[in-house]
Amino acid sequence: MHSANPQHDTHRPMIPRQPAPPAGRATRGALHMIGNAHIDAVWLWPWQEGYQEARATFRAALQRIDEYPDFVFTCDSVGYLAWIEEHDPELFAALREQVRAGRFEIVGGWWVEPDCNIPGGEGFVRHALYSQRFLADRFGVMASVGCNVDPFGQNATIPQLLAKSGMDSYVFMRPQPHEAQLPGPTFWWQAADGSRVLAYRIPHEYCSPAGHLGVHVGKALAQLPHTTEPLMCFYGVGNHGGGPTRANIDSILELERSDQYPRMLFSTVRAFFDAAAASGDLPEYAGEIQPHGVGCYSAHSAIKKLIRHTEHALQAAEKWTAVAGGVADMPRVTDQLEHAWRQVLLNHFHDTAAGTALPSAYDDARDQLGEARSIAARLQNQAIQRISRQIDIPDEERMAPLAVFNPHPWPVRDTVEVEFGSVLGNGAIVAVDDAQTRTAVQVAPSVTLTGGRRRLVVPVDLPPLGYRLYRLYPDHGMPADAPIDAEPLLENEHLRVTVDPETGWLSSLVCKATGAELINDDAARSGHAVVLDDQTDTWGHGVVSYRDVIGAFTPVSVRWVESGPVRQVLRVHSEYGASTLTEEFVLAAGARHIEVRVTIDWHERLRMLKLRFPTALTGVTATHAIPYGHLERTADGHETVSHSWVDVSGELSGRPAGLSVLNDAKYGVDVNGGEIGLTALRSPAYAWHTPKPLPADGDYEVMDQGVQRFTYRLLPHAGDWRAAGTVRAAAELDQRPLALLESYHAGPLPQQHSFAAVSDADNVVITVVKRAEDGADDYVVRGYETAGAAANATIDLAFLGRTVTTAFGPHEIKTILVPGDPSRAVVEADLLERPVSTSAATGRADAPAQTDERTGTDEPARADEPA
């Protein structure tokens, strides 16, 4: 057998195979002992140290494999294998040999153990897509077991994400029994669409001391039921890697000979789940598995904003490079996009994304995510320029062409801002579209103090996943901006919004469609930007809610910034202690939402800032965005996690009404009755874990100091959030239209064009249009059902000359594989882009996507099988 280290102790005798267990154990099932080494890529150390530790750990595991004939090692993060491949080919070859021999088990099927709440839905998809393809290519296997033992809670979409990427089971540890009650250690976990996986919660700990395992196993058994069903216990030195020691393994052999313990097997996670599935009926559980460490939803604002923005930048770049491949001969750039996505996946790592790592980790994360965003921006620009140069733009004197691109496959009305030179003079400007409709352009203060530049605010009405050309002209006949009224009132045809100068917050928010007043005046005066005492550690261990208000920001100025035909902008500047808060309330003509642009300069320690949105709603239902889905939760004031939106819907004066709060960077929220609280930031110490006390002299670094910016939108509505189009509205905030100053040139494309559109189903959101990973001319379309109601969607892929009609089940994530060759059928695929004929997620036959023919695929072996 190959040894990873030729210098290991060759004189150590080989341990004989385990003897038969003593009699008298019939009352307990076997305990599957899983040798592993949890490796935190980043935590109290930088990623470079984690990189080296992966190599050292795997070498040690190969030594144990050589020395103990029954020992099996389990690895759960594909990214670490990729690290080994890029710098230690000899070790990588040895690992491949042991995978084939069944001694080195690969589980997880994701790049790292990510935070299981912060990444977006598509981020989780890419963990499986790139990881499972890596395993199939390098090892001839794919993981069949999902594994996230260390992350701080599990979102409710995970069973569907696993089942549609080749995994039928899942092992985790948090939240632990004192934090969340589950029907048993082993249970069927079901997602909202009906997908399910067999799940197991690890007892006690995923890692162990380096010595004898008697205490470790005893504590694990104390958390497990006395049953004849199989159970599982992880062991091995971990966090900073290490893995099972000789003392660990020897103690298992010793304990195995004792009647005081169940039969103990050197085993694999796959073998355990196979035994558990065969043991009989198991309980079921549906929904999320939360919480653990609710402070993680808000710790380190910058990393969370970077992750959100980079994920959406890559998705937008993929759409435009796909379209440019179809209409402008842009070459495939899938390798560059995969590299960028891998940088994102690495920074999904739970201690990075959760904000619980050391300070320098976030310098590295900024650079890695910055590289990914740079790749996305460069590729998107190449694609859009390739498309835009084909627009037919005749030469006109004193005209400046502006091409505006919509990344969503549905129509979008918005405003775009673009810095512009003096070619059009210093007077009024008008925009004329392809239908010869004239629209006023508002001039806003430039971001530069150097003369000759102006910021133009242009209202746009864009076709689905396409562009529209606006021709900008000087227009001395346009009326001047309206005089600014001293009253802090913003109003358009849909909303009437009044700001109270004494509180800096809304005293009135009226949706004109109903005439109902959404603001509870008494609650509004209790404080909008409130400061809370937060003496909890970085994770927020032991916290259920944050309610200890110690003060609020006080407005010091309320003044108009803009008031014109395109939009009104009112700026509220407030102060608290050494910190300042600026909120710019922006109401555009025709908008159904009010946008608030936030700038915080924060200098408080061990404090939290919450932005509160009180309403007069009664009978409230609180709904939260989760990765590729939504979830209703009790409006009890508990801190919880939401993605791009949270909604309260209920009644006003006996009529249905509600408020959705959308944002582009935040995750921590609470809902208490009809009031939403958005956690803007926390300032705990870095990587501080109770019960260790903080230094009494205060000599430690805290988070979120200095300036940060984000945007939120208030979307009042009649009915509930489904009728309000909340999901699409949130997507439009995360991926905004892009404006490109153009020039004159002839071309085959008209001045308005749509490349892809989804129709017939407002509750279907298409999130991905990309080149397929395989097939030079193939494409992938992915979307999900957002409202919990079945839908038939028609997806017009005009840039490919194809139309797809497909059925979405409630809450279903669906992937469509579209061959570039029109003679080949469109087929449904799993999340790994493999054609499917029957859903592995639910066991039901799925309707074909505009096809009566399915293409089979040769699948690699599971990771527990020899290739």
PyMOL commands that set and color helices and strands:
alter all, ss='L'
color gray80, all
select helices_A, chain A and resi 47-67+78-87+89-101+121-139+158-163+214-222+246-256+269-277+294-297+301-327+334-347+350-353+359-388+521-524+721-724+726-734
alter helices_A, ss='H'
color red, helices_A
select strands_A, chain A and resi 31-36+73-75+104-106+141-142+145-148+169-172+186-190+196-201+231-235+264-266+284-286+400-406+412-420+429-432+438-444+454-462+466-474+489-491+495-500+505-511+516-517+529-533+549-552+554-563+567-576+579-588+594-602+607-613+618-626+629-633+640-641+645-652+655-663+668-672+675-682+706-718+738-741+752-754+757-759+764-771+779-785+791-797+802-808+813-818+827-829+861-862
alter strands_A, ss='S'
color yellow, strands_A
deselect
rebuild
show_as cartoon
